[in-house]
Amino acid sequence: MRRQDKADRIGVILDELYPDPPVPLDHKDPYTLLVAVALSAQTTDKKVNEVTPGLFAIADTPEKMAALDPDEILAQIKTVGLAPTKAKNLWLMANQIIDGGGVVIGDWAFLESLAGVGHKTASVVMGGCFGVPAFAVDTHIHRLAGRWGLSNGSTVERTEMDLKAVFPEHTWSDRHLQIIYFGREYCPARRHDLSTCPICGWAATKKRIALETGG
């Protein structure tokens, strides 16, 4: 099956399963989403959603965050991965936003210049808050794209390019969320039976199935 044909069929399945996928991180505006996504690196969304209510109760704006000491931020997020580094980055980020006018804007260069913000984080904010088509690729999407034969890229950057090439631009922001939700529901990291999966069952090549199952 051609890569494009696979992508078209996968798109139909994902649209049926998740017609209006929400961003899985609790937020109320671009700044709180930016903070939540920055916290989610090497941490589950569930864990982030457990710590952000306490953090946002005292610092839900750049001004309030910058007024805290990094150690005070750390006390609120200490259970997430890489917490000390993230606490420092959140404080630096808040100050950078204030210096830039005090508002999170939908601009790639601005977002990617902020402490602790990479292209994936910027993509989530651009797509989730500003309606800019963006395909945020994390390690999970990277793995599934490879398994499904949509990309053979060795990096998330290459996978992002490949996925953007086979999915229509207007679907990008929803499509990355749909793949995340699909992976969580149907593709557990361990003991995943690819043969019974609604997508892996037909999209994964025999070679890929053998590689992942040790067959």
N, CA and C of each residue as an Amber inpcrd file, in Angstrom:
protein
   645
   0.8410000  -1.1960000   0.0000000   0.0000000   0.0000000   0.0000000
   0.8830000   1.2560000   0.0000000   0.5430000   2.2330000  -0.8500000
   1.3050000   3.4690000  -0.9010000   1.1870000   4.2380000   0.4080000
   2.2370000   4.9930000   0.7170000   2.2520000   5.7620000   1.9600000
   1.0490000   6.7030000   2.0300000   0.7310000   7.3580000   0.9200000
  -0.3980000   8.2850000   0.9180000  -1.7170000   7.5650000   1.1560000
  -1.8730000   6.3850000   0.5540000  -3.0980000   5.6110000   0.7610000
  -3.2360000   5.2030000   2.2260000  -2.1180000   4.8160000   2.8350000
  -2.1420000   4.4870000   4.2670000  -2.5900000   5.6950000   5.0820000
  -1.9950000   6.8440000   4.7940000  -2.3110000   8.0530000   5.5470000
  -3.7890000   8.4110000   5.4070000  -4.3320000   8.2750000   4.1960000
  -5.7420000   8.5930000   3.9680000  -6.6350000   7.6650000   4.7930000
  -6.3110000   6.3870000   4.7960000  -7.1250000   5.4170000   5.5490000
  -6.9910000   5.6540000   7.0460000  -5.7820000   5.9460000   7.5010000
  -5.5510000   6.2350000   8.9190000  -6.3120000   7.4910000   9.3260000
  -6.3030000   8.4980000   8.4550000  -7.0160000   9.7310000   8.7530000
  -8.5020000   9.5010000   8.9570000  -9.0930000   8.6460000   8.1410000
 -10.5200000   8.3340000   8.2710000 -10.7930000   7.6650000   9.6230000
  -9.9550000   6.7090000   9.9950000 -10.1260000   5.9990000  11.2660000
  -9.9930000   6.9680000  12.4420000  -8.9870000   7.8160000  12.4080000
  -8.7580000   8.7530000  13.5090000  -9.8940000   9.7660000  13.6170000
 -10.4000000  10.2340000  12.4770000 -11.5120000  11.1880000  12.5080000
 -12.7710000  10.5590000  13.0830000 -12.9670000   9.2670000  12.8240000
 -14.1430000   8.5780000  13.3670000 -14.0070000   8.3680000  14.8700000
 -12.8020000   8.0220000  15.3150000 -12.5840000   7.7480000  16.7400000
 -12.5060000   9.0200000  17.5830000 -11.8690000  10.0520000  17.0300000
 -11.6260000  11.2780000  17.8010000 -11.9570000  12.4960000  16.9320000
 -13.2490000  12.7710000  16.7400000 -13.6410000  13.8490000  15.8200000
 -13.2580000  15.2510000  16.2880000 -13.1440000  15.4560000  17.5700000
 -12.8110000  16.7920000  18.0780000 -11.8710000  16.6520000  19.2800000
 -10.6260000  16.2710000  19.0300000  -9.7140000  15.9550000  20.1360000
  -9.2810000  17.1960000  20.9280000  -9.4860000  17.1900000  22.2470000
  -9.0520000  18.3270000  23.0510000  -7.5680000  18.2210000  23.3960000
  -6.9490000  19.3480000  23.6730000  -5.5810000  19.3200000  24.1810000
  -5.6420000  18.6790000  25.5690000  -4.8620000  17.6300000  25.8310000
  -4.9940000  16.8780000  27.0810000  -4.4070000  17.5600000  28.3180000
  -3.8650000  18.7510000  28.1470000  -3.2960000  19.4820000  29.2720000
  -4.2450000  20.6010000  29.6860000  -4.5720000  20.6610000  30.9730000
  -5.4960000  21.6720000  31.4700000  -4.8660000  23.0660000  31.3610000
  -5.6100000  24.0060000  30.7990000  -5.1160000  25.3720000  30.6300000
  -6.2980000  26.2970000  30.3850000  -6.0460000  27.5960000  30.4800000
  -7.1160000  28.5670000  30.2370000  -6.7420000  29.6220000  29.1990000
  -5.4700000  29.6810000  28.8300000  -5.0180000  30.6810000  27.8700000
  -3.6520000  30.2600000  27.3200000  -3.1040000  31.0090000  26.3590000
  -1.8200000  30.6200000  25.7710000  -0.6890000  30.4840000  26.7810000
  -0.6510000  31.3490000  27.7850000   0.4440000  31.2620000  28.7470000
   0.3610000  29.9830000  29.5800000  -0.8190000  29.6630000  30.0880000
  -0.9290000  28.4610000  30.9210000  -0.7210000  27.1920000  30.0980000
  -1.1100000  27.2160000  28.8110000  -0.8150000  26.0550000  27.9650000
   0.6870000  25.9440000  27.7320000   1.3450000  27.0630000  27.4860000
   2.7900000  27.0680000  27.2830000   3.5060000  26.4690000  28.4890000
   3.1000000  26.8670000  29.6810000   3.7000000  26.3420000  30.9060000
   3.4390000  24.8460000  31.0240000   2.2020000  24.4300000  30.7770000
   1.8390000  23.0200000  30.9080000   2.6140000  22.1440000  29.9340000
   2.7470000  22.6000000  28.6930000   3.4730000  21.8020000  27.7020000
   4.9530000  21.7390000  28.0580000   5.5090000  22.8540000  28.5340000
   6.9160000  22.8580000  28.9440000   7.1440000  21.8690000  30.0880000
   6.1590000  21.7400000  30.9610000   6.2750000  20.8070000  32.0860000
   6.1280000  19.3530000  31.6490000   5.5280000  19.1220000  30.4820000
   5.1780000  17.7510000  30.0840000   6.3450000  16.9490000  29.5100000
   7.4760000  17.5890000  29.2660000   8.6300000  16.8480000  28.7440000
   9.0530000  15.7640000  29.7340000   9.1340000  14.5190000  29.2450000
   9.5140000  13.3670000  30.0660000   8.6140000  13.2130000  31.2960000
   7.3690000  13.6250000  31.1500000   6.3820000  13.5320000  32.2280000
   5.0220000  13.2800000  31.5920000   4.1670000  12.5180000  32.2340000
   2.8470000  12.2540000  31.6780000   1.9500000  13.4810000  31.8070000
   1.0070000  13.5970000  30.8820000   0.0410000  14.6900000  30.9600000
  -0.7480000  14.6050000  32.2630000  -1.0320000  13.3970000  32.7040000
  -1.7710000  13.2200000  33.9560000  -1.0240000  13.8440000  35.1210000
   0.2720000  13.6230000  35.1870000   1.0730000  14.1850000  36.2730000
   1.1050000  15.7100000  36.1850000   1.2400000  16.2300000  34.9540000
   1.2470000  17.6930000  34.7830000  -0.0750000  18.2810000  35.2710000
  -1.1840000  17.6420000  34.9130000  -2.4920000  18.1460000  35.3300000
  -2.6980000  18.0480000  36.8360000  -1.8870000  17.2420000  37.5000000
  -1.9700000  17.1510000  38.9590000  -1.2500000  18.3170000  39.6410000
  -0.1880000  18.8290000  38.9960000   0.6060000  19.8820000  39.6410000
   0.2200000  21.2940000  39.2030000  -0.3480000  21.4350000  38.0010000
  -0.6250000  22.7960000  37.5230000  -1.7120000  23.5350000  38.3100000
  -2.7320000  22.8730000  38.8850000  -3.7000000  23.6600000  39.6640000
  -3.0410000  24.4340000  40.8070000  -2.1370000  23.7790000  41.5290000
  -1.4450000  24.4570000  42.6170000  -0.5360000  25.5610000  42.1180000
   0.1610000  25.2760000  40.9990000   1.0580000  26.2800000  40.4260000
   0.2760000  27.4790000  39.9150000  -0.7980000  27.2230000  39.1650000
  -1.5610000  28.3220000  38.5830000  -2.3590000  29.0950000  39.6300000
  -2.6020000  28.4860000  40.7880000  -3.2970000  29.2060000  41.8560000
  -2.4680000  30.3900000  42.3550000  -1.1380000  30.2640000  42.2310000
  -0.2650000  31.3500000  42.6960000   0.4570000  32.0520000  41.5530000
   0.4790000  31.4450000  40.3660000   1.2180000  32.0450000  39.2550000
   0.6290000  31.6120000  37.9190000  -0.4390000  32.2940000  37.5010000
  -1.0560000  31.9630000  36.2150000  -0.8100000  33.0460000  35.1680000
   0.1200000  33.9470000  35.4700000   0.5350000  34.9720000  34.5130000
   2.0570000  35.0800000  34.5600000   2.6680000  35.6010000  33.5110000
   4.1220000  35.7820000  33.5390000   4.5800000  36.6520000  34.7060000
   3.7990000  37.6860000  35.0110000   4.1710000  38.5940000  36.1030000
   4.2020000  37.8720000  37.4420000   3.1940000  37.0680000  37.6970000
   3.1410000  36.3290000  38.9630000   4.2440000  35.2770000  39.0270000
   4.5400000  34.6360000  37.8940000   5.5830000  33.6150000  37.8730000
   6.9490000  34.2540000  38.1110000   7.1920000  35.3920000  37.4820000
   8.4840000  36.0640000  37.6190000   8.6900000  36.5830000  39.0410000
   7.5910000  36.8560000  39.7410000   7.6870000  37.3710000  41.1060000
   8.0770000  36.2900000  42.1110000   7.9600000  35.0280000  41.7060000
   8.3350000  33.9220000  42.5760000   9.8370000  33.6740000  42.4880000
  10.3470000  33.0400000  43.5130000  11.7130000  32.5340000  43.4660000
  11.6580000  31.1780000  42.7670000  12.6680000  30.8250000  41.9710000
  12.6540000  29.5070000  41.3280000  12.4200000  28.3580000  42.3010000
  12.8840000  28.4990000  43.5370000  12.6600000  27.4430000  44.5300000
  11.1840000  27.3280000  44.8940000  10.4640000  28.4460000  44.8520000
   9.0280000  28.4090000  45.1310000   8.2960000  27.7050000  43.9910000
   8.7540000  27.9330000  42.7720000   8.1760000  27.2300000  41.6180000
   8.4670000  25.7390000  41.7340000   9.7020000  25.4120000  42.0980000
  10.1010000  24.0090000  42.2510000   9.2340000  23.2930000  43.2720000
   8.8830000  23.9660000  44.3450000   8.0560000  23.3460000  45.3880000
   6.6980000  22.9190000  44.8340000   6.2220000  23.6280000  43.8240000
   4.9150000  23.3010000  43.2440000   4.9970000  22.1880000  42.1990000
   6.1550000  22.0080000  41.5890000   6.2540000  21.0590000  40.4640000
   7.2410000  19.9250000  40.7420000   7.6200000  19.7370000  41.9870000
   8.7140000  18.8250000  42.3180000   8.4730000  17.3730000  41.9140000
   7.2180000  16.9960000  41.6780000   6.9400000  15.5940000  41.3330000
   7.0390000  15.3170000  39.8380000   7.2630000  16.3360000  39.0140000
   7.4110000  16.0900000  37.5840000   8.8770000  15.8470000  37.2500000
   9.1150000  15.1840000  36.1200000  10.4850000  14.9080000  35.7110000
  11.2630000  16.1780000  35.4280000  12.5540000  16.1650000  35.7590000
  13.4490000  17.2940000  35.5080000  12.9630000  18.5780000  36.1740000
  12.3350000  18.4450000  37.3360000  11.7020000  19.5880000  37.9970000
  12.6430000  20.7650000  38.2610000  13.8720000  20.5570000  38.7730000
  14.7430000  21.7100000  39.0450000  15.0330000  22.5520000  37.7960000
  15.3110000  21.8870000  36.7000000  15.5800000  22.6020000  35.4480000
  14.3280000  23.3100000  34.9570000  13.1890000  22.6420000  35.0460000
  11.9420000  23.2380000  34.5840000  11.5680000  24.4500000  35.4320000
  11.8200000  24.3940000  36.7200000  11.5020000  25.5350000  37.5910000
  12.3100000  26.7670000  37.1780000  13.5810000  26.5650000  36.9270000
  14.4330000  27.6820000  36.4840000  13.9650000  28.2120000  35.1340000
  13.6160000  27.2920000  34.2240000  13.1730000  27.7080000  32.8980000
  11.8490000  28.4710000  32.9500000  10.9240000  28.0410000  33.8220000
   9.6450000  28.7510000  33.9330000   9.8630000  30.1780000  34.4270000
  10.7960000  30.3540000  35.3570000  11.1050000  31.6920000  35.8640000
  11.7540000  32.5400000  34.7700000  12.7130000  31.9530000  34.0600000
  13.3660000  32.6800000  32.9630000  12.3650000  33.0040000  31.8560000
  11.5350000  32.0330000  31.5050000  10.5320000  32.2260000  30.4670000
   9.6060000  33.3810000  30.8140000   9.1470000  33.4300000  32.0530000
   8.2460000  34.5000000  32.4820000   8.9000000  35.8650000  32.3060000
  10.1570000  35.9540000  32.6880000  10.8690000  37.2220000  32.5340000
  11.0600000  37.5850000  31.0670000  11.3260000  36.5840000  30.2250000
  11.4740000  36.8410000  28.7890000  10.1660000  37.3510000  28.1880000
   9.0560000  36.7600000  28.6050000   7.7500000  37.1870000  28.0970000
   7.4620000  38.6240000  28.5250000   7.7650000  38.9390000  29.7710000
   7.5730000  40.3070000  30.2670000   8.4230000  41.2890000  29.4620000
   9.6660000  40.9090000  29.2380000  10.5610000  41.7750000  28.4560000
  10.0620000  41.9530000  27.0210000   9.3460000  40.9530000  26.5210000
   8.8440000  41.0090000  25.1510000   7.4790000  41.6530000  25.0160000
   6.9560000  42.1590000  26.1130000   5.6620000  42.8400000  26.0570000
   4.6170000  42.2840000  26.9990000   4.9380000  41.1510000  27.6530000
   4.0520000  40.6150000  28.6740000   2.9820000  39.6650000  28.1860000
   2.9510000  39.3990000  26.8740000   1.8940000  38.5530000  26.3150000
   2.5120000  37.4470000  25.4590000   1.9600000  36.2380000  25.5590000
   2.3790000  35.1410000  24.6900000   1.7170000  35.3510000  23.3370000
   2.5220000  35.4890000  22.3050000   1.9890000  35.7440000  20.9660000
   2.2160000  34.5430000  20.0500000   1.3930000  34.4660000  19.0130000
   1.4870000  33.3500000  18.0670000   2.5590000  33.5720000  17.0370000
   3.7890000  33.5380000  17.4680000   4.9300000  33.7640000  16.5860000
   5.9840000  32.6940000  16.8690000   6.3630000  31.9500000  15.8310000
   7.3000000  30.8370000  15.9970000   8.6130000  31.2910000  16.6260000
   9.1990000  32.3550000  16.0860000  10.5080000  32.8060000  16.5740000
  10.4300000  33.2300000  18.0260000   9.3550000  33.9190000  18.3890000
   9.1820000  34.3540000  19.7770000   9.0810000  33.1470000  20.7100000
   8.2090000  32.2150000  20.3770000   8.0010000  31.0610000  21.2540000
   9.2760000  30.2270000  21.3980000   9.9450000  29.9680000  20.2780000
  11.1200000  29.1000000  20.3250000  12.3400000  29.7880000  20.9380000
  12.2360000  31.0950000  21.1860000  13.3240000  31.8040000  21.8590000
  13.2230000  31.7170000  23.3730000  12.0890000  31.2230000  23.8730000
  11.8530000  31.1850000  25.3140000  12.5650000  30.0060000  25.9690000
  12.9760000  30.1970000  27.1970000  13.6740000  29.1580000  27.9550000
  12.7930000  27.9170000  28.0890000  13.3560000  26.7570000  27.7680000
  12.6400000  25.4980000  27.9290000  11.6120000  25.2150000  26.8540000
  11.5580000  26.0450000  25.8140000  10.5640000  25.8610000  24.7560000
  11.2550000  25.4320000  23.4650000  10.9390000  24.2270000  23.0140000
  11.4620000  23.7310000  21.7470000  10.3830000  23.7860000  20.6800000
  10.6730000  23.2120000  19.5410000   9.7390000  23.2720000  18.4220000
   8.4420000  22.5260000  18.7260000   8.5280000  21.4030000  19.4270000
   7.3110000  20.6440000  19.7360000   6.3840000  21.4450000  20.6310000
   6.9520000  22.0590000  21.6730000   6.1430000  22.8680000  22.5820000
   5.5110000  24.0380000  21.8430000   6.3050000  24.7050000  21.0300000
   5.7780000  25.8300000  20.2500000   4.6620000  25.3660000  19.3170000
   4.8100000  24.1720000  18.7430000   3.7980000  23.6460000  17.8300000
   2.4680000  23.4290000  18.5360000   2.5090000  22.8990000  19.7490000
   1.2710000  22.6650000  20.4970000   0.5580000  23.9850000  20.7790000
   1.3020000  25.0000000  21.1650000   0.7160000  26.3020000  21.4800000
   0.1910000  26.9850000  20.2130000   0.9570000  26.9170000  19.1380000
   0.5210000  27.5440000  17.8840000  -0.7670000  26.9030000  17.3720000
  -0.8330000  25.5830000  17.4470000  -2.0170000  24.8830000  16.9780000
  -3.1820000  24.9770000  17.9360000  -2.8820000  24.8740000  19.2420000
  -3.9360000  24.8280000  20.2410000  -4.5500000  26.1690000  20.5780000
  -3.7820000  27.2440000  20.4540000  -4.2710000  28.5610000  20.8780000
  -4.4080000  29.5880000  19.7590000  -3.6450000  29.4160000  18.6950000
  -3.6310000  30.4440000  17.6570000  -4.1360000  29.9670000  16.3030000
  -4.5820000  28.7170000  16.2450000  -5.1690000  28.2150000  15.0130000
  -4.2050000  28.0780000  13.8530000  -2.9100000  28.0340000  14.1610000
  -1.9030000  27.8820000  13.1160000  -1.6480000  26.3920000  12.8990000
  -1.7950000  25.8870000  11.6810000  -1.5460000  24.4590000  11.4400000
  -0.1440000  24.0640000  11.9080000  -0.0910000  23.0960000  12.8090000
   1.1960000  22.6560000  13.3580000   1.0960000  21.1880000  13.6970000
   2.1630000  20.4410000  13.4540000   2.1710000  18.9970000  13.7280000
   3.2470000  18.7290000  14.7760000   2.8210000  18.7270000  16.0210000
   3.7660000  18.5070000  17.1160000   4.0940000  17.0180000  17.2100000
   5.3360000  16.6600000  16.9860000   5.7530000  15.2560000  16.9960000
   6.5900000  14.9730000  18.2360000   6.0740000  14.0950000  19.0970000
   6.8490000  13.6420000  20.2460000   7.3560000  12.2310000  19.9640000
   7.9960000  11.6270000  20.9470000   8.5820000  10.2980000  20.7190000
   7.5170000   9.2440000  20.4370000   6.3170000   9.4090000  20.9950000
   5.2540000   8.4280000  20.7840000   4.7230000   8.5000000  19.3460000
   4.4930000   9.7190000  18.8640000   4.0470000   9.8830000  17.4830000
   5.1370000   9.4130000  16.5270000   6.3760000   9.7120000  16.8660000
   7.5190000   9.2780000  16.0550000   7.5310000   7.7500000  15.9130000
   7.2860000   7.0610000  17.0210000   7.2900000   5.5990000  17.0080000
   6.1330000   5.0420000  16.1710000   4.9350000   5.6000000  16.3600000
   3.7810000   5.1020000  15.6240000   3.8880000   5.4080000  14.1320000
   4.4050000   6.5780000  13.7890000   4.5690000   6.9220000  12.3770000
   5.5030000   5.9330000  11.6890000   6.5390000   5.5240000  12.4020000
   7.4580000   4.5340000  11.8570000   6.8110000   3.1730000  11.7320000
   6.0710000   2.7880000  12.7430000   5.3990000   1.4860000  12.7200000
   4.3720000   1.4110000  11.6020000   3.6770000   2.5080000  11.3700000
   2.6210000   2.5260000  10.3600000   3.1440000   2.7240000   8.9360000
   4.4370000   2.9360000   8.8100000   5.0120000   3.1180000   7.4910000
   4.7890000   4.5000000   6.8990000   4.4760000   5.4740000   7.7620000
   4.2780000   6.8420000   7.2820000   5.5810000   7.6220000   7.2560000
   6.5920000   7.1100000   7.9310000   7.8910000   7.7740000   7.9570000
   8.9610000   6.7540000   8.2990000  10.1200000   6.9080000   7.7010000
  11.2650000   6.0950000   8.1030000  12.3600000   6.9990000   8.6420000
  11.9320000   8.1870000   9.0710000  12.8800000   9.1550000   9.6090000
  13.5040000   8.6860000  10.9050000  14.7670000   8.9870000  11.0730000
  15.4710000   8.6110000  12.3010000  15.3450000   9.6870000  13.3630000
  14.7670000  10.8260000  13.0040000  14.5960000  11.9250000  13.9600000
  13.1520000  12.3990000  13.9550000  12.7320000  13.0610000  15.0480000
  11.3690000  13.5880000  15.0950000  11.1920000  14.6990000  14.0670000
  12.2790000  15.4020000  13.7610000  12.1910000  16.4680000  12.7590000
  11.8350000  15.8990000  11.3840000  12.4820000  14.7950000  11.0210000
  12.1880000  14.1690000   9.7390000  10.7820000  13.5860000   9.7310000
  10.3790000  12.9910000  10.8530000   9.0350000  12.4350000  10.9490000
   7.9880000  13.5300000  10.7950000   8.2340000  14.6850000  11.3920000
   7.3070000  15.8120000  11.2460000   7.1480000  16.1870000   9.7750000
   8.2430000  16.2640000   9.0530000   8.1900000  16.5870000   7.6270000
   7.3890000  15.5440000   6.8550000   7.6220000  14.2710000   7.1720000
   6.9290000  13.1900000   6.4630000   5.4250000  13.2190000   6.7330000
   5.0430000  13.4630000   7.9840000   3.6220000  13.4880000   8.3310000
   2.9240000  14.6910000   7.7080000   3.6150000  15.8160000   7.6730000
   3.0280000  16.9960000   7.0370000   2.8290000  16.7810000   5.5420000
   3.6460000  15.9100000   4.9670000   3.5520000  15.6520000   3.5270000
   2.3610000  14.7750000   3.1610000   1.8980000  13.9380000   4.0970000
   0.8170000  12.9910000   3.7580000  -0.5410000  13.3600000   4.3520000
  -0.5690000  14.2830000   5.3220000  -1.8410000  14.7160000   5.8840000
  -2.1350000  16.1510000   5.4520000  -3.3740000  16.4690000   5.0870000
  -3.7240000  17.8350000   4.6880000  -3.4050000  18.8330000   5.8070000
  -2.9640000  20.0120000   5.3980000  -2.5150000  21.0060000   6.3790000
  -3.5830000  21.3540000   7.4120000  -4.8430000  21.4210000   6.9760000
  -5.8940000  21.8250000   7.9200000  -6.1530000  20.7640000   8.9890000
  -5.6050000  19.5530000   8.8320000  -5.8100000  18.4880000   9.8190000
  -4.6590000  18.3770000  10.8180000  -3.5560000  19.0670000  10.5720000
  -2.3470000  18.8290000  11.3520000  -2.5450000  18.9510000  12.8650000
  -3.1530000  20.0490000  13.3010000  -3.2670000  20.2930000  14.7380000
  -4.1200000  19.2330000  15.4290000  -5.2070000  18.7970000  14.7460000
  -6.0310000  17.7210000  15.3050000  -5.3480000  16.3670000  15.1610000
  -4.6630000  16.1670000  14.0300000  -4.1160000  14.8380000  13.7360000
  -3.0820000  14.4240000  14.7770000  -2.2310000  15.3340000  15.2140000
  -1.2150000  14.9370000  16.1960000  -1.8740000  14.5660000  17.5170000
  -2.9610000  15.2590000  17.8730000  -3.6810000  14.9060000  19.0960000
  -4.3900000  13.5660000  18.9430000  -4.9650000  13.3290000  17.7730000
  -5.6470000  12.0580000  17.5210000  -4.6850000  10.8760000  17.6320000
  -3.4870000  11.0420000  17.1070000  -2.4990000   9.9570000  17.1860000
  -2.1010000   9.7110000  18.6350000  -1.9720000  10.7840000  19.4190000
  -1.6500000  10.6370000  20.8390000  -2.7440000   9.8440000  21.5540000
  -3.9960000  10.2350000  21.3270000  -5.1090000   9.5400000  21.9760000
  -5.2110000   8.0900000  21.5040000  -5.0010000   7.8730000  20.2120000
  -5.0490000   6.5080000  19.6960000  -3.9650000   5.6580000  20.3350000
  -2.7660000   6.1870000  20.4260000  -1.6650000   5.4400000  21.0250000
  -1.9520000   5.0500000  22.4580000  -2.5290000   5.9860000  23.2000000
  -2.8480000   5.7080000  24.6020000  -3.9060000   4.6160000  24.7390000
  -4.9040000   4.6560000  23.8590000  -6.0310000   3.7330000  23.9780000
  -5.7500000   2.3570000  23.3880000  -5.0060000   2.3240000  22.2790000
  -4.8590000   1.0690000  21.5480000  -3.4390000   0.5030000  21.5010000
  -2.4460000   1.3130000  21.8280000  -1.0600000   0.8750000  21.6300000
  -0.2280000   0.9810000  22.9090000  -0.4590000   0.1230000  23.8850000
   0.3480000   0.1710000  25.0980000   1.8170000  -0.1010000  24.7910000
   2.6850000   0.4620000  25.5950000   4.1220000   0.3300000  25.3460000
   4.5850000  -1.1200000  25.4710000   3.9070000  -1.8650000  26.3310000
   4.3060000  -3.2560000  26.5430000   3.1540000  -4.2040000  26.2070000
   3.5300000  -5.3410000  25.6820000   2.5730000  -6.3990000  25.3610000
   1.4490000  -5.9000000  24.4440000   1.8190000  -5.1170000  23.4490000
   0.8380000  -4.6390000  22.4790000   0.7100000  -5.6610000  21.3600000
  -0.4920000  -6.1910000  21.1850000  -0.7530000  -7.1550000  20.1140000
  -1.0520000  -6.3780000  18.8400000  -0.0280000  -6.2020000  18.0160000
  -0.1940000  -5.3990000  16.8150000  -1.2580000  -5.9730000  15.8750000
  -1.4190000  -7.2710000  15.8810000  -2.3220000  -7.9090000  14.9210000
  -3.7910000  -7.5530000  15.1700000  -4.1410000  -7.1890000  16.3860000
  -5.5360000  -6.8700000  16.7050000  -5.7980000  -5.3670000  16.7580000
  -4.7760000  -4.5680000  16.5720000  -4.8990000  -3.1160000  16.6520000
  -5.6080000  -2.5690000  15.4070000  -6.5440000  -1.6180000  15.5610000
  -7.2990000  -1.0830000  14.4260000  -6.4370000  -0.4410000  13.3380000
  -5.2400000   0.0070000  13.6890000  -4.3530000   0.5740000  12.6750000
  -3.0970000  -0.2720000  12.5200000  -2.4280000  -0.5800000  13.6190000
  -1.1970000  -1.3800000  13.5280000  -1.4470000  -2.7110000  12.8350000
  -2.6740000  -3.2660000  13.0220000  -2.9910000  -4.5820000  12.4830000
  -2.8650000  -4.6790000  10.9830000  -3.0820000  -3.5640000  10.2700000
  -2.9630000  -3.6090000   8.8070000  -1.8670000  -2.6890000   8.2700000
  -1.5180000  -1.6550000   9.0510000  -0.5400000  -0.6890000   8.5500000
   0.9020000  -1.1140000   8.7970000   1.1290000  -1.8420000   9.8910000
   2.4910000  -2.2690000  10.1970000   2.9380000  -3.3700000   9.2330000
   4.1490000  -3.2670000   8.7490000   4.6750000  -4.2910000   7.8440000
   5.0290000  -5.5410000   8.6360000   5.1030000  -6.6770000   7.9350000
   5.5130000  -7.9140000   8.5950000   6.8940000  -7.7720000   9.2240000
   7.7560000  -7.0530000   8.5200000   9.1220000  -6.8300000   9.0290000
   9.0680000  -6.0490000  10.3300000   8.2100000  -5.0350000  10.3760000
   8.1170000  -4.2130000  11.5790000   7.5100000  -4.9990000  12.7350000
   6.5000000  -5.7970000  12.4480000   5.8750000  -6.6190000  13.4950000
   6.8860000  -7.5970000  14.0580000   7.6660000  -8.2420000  13.1770000
   8.6780000  -9.1860000  13.6290000   9.7400000  -8.4920000  14.4730000
  10.1010000  -7.2860000  14.0680000  11.1150000  -6.5280000  14.8060000
  10.6320000  -6.1830000  16.2030000   9.3700000  -5.7900000  16.3260000
   8.8460000  -5.3480000  17.6150000   8.4620000  -6.5170000  18.5220000
   8.1390000  -7.6470000  17.9140000   7.7190000  -8.7950000  18.7320000
   8.8420000  -9.8080000  18.9460000   9.9770000  -9.5540000  18.3130000
  11.1020000 -10.4690000  18.4380000  10.8990000 -11.7320000  17.6410000
   9.9720000 -11.6680000  16.6670000   9.6970000 -12.8620000  15.8630000
  10.6580000 -13.0250000  14.7060000
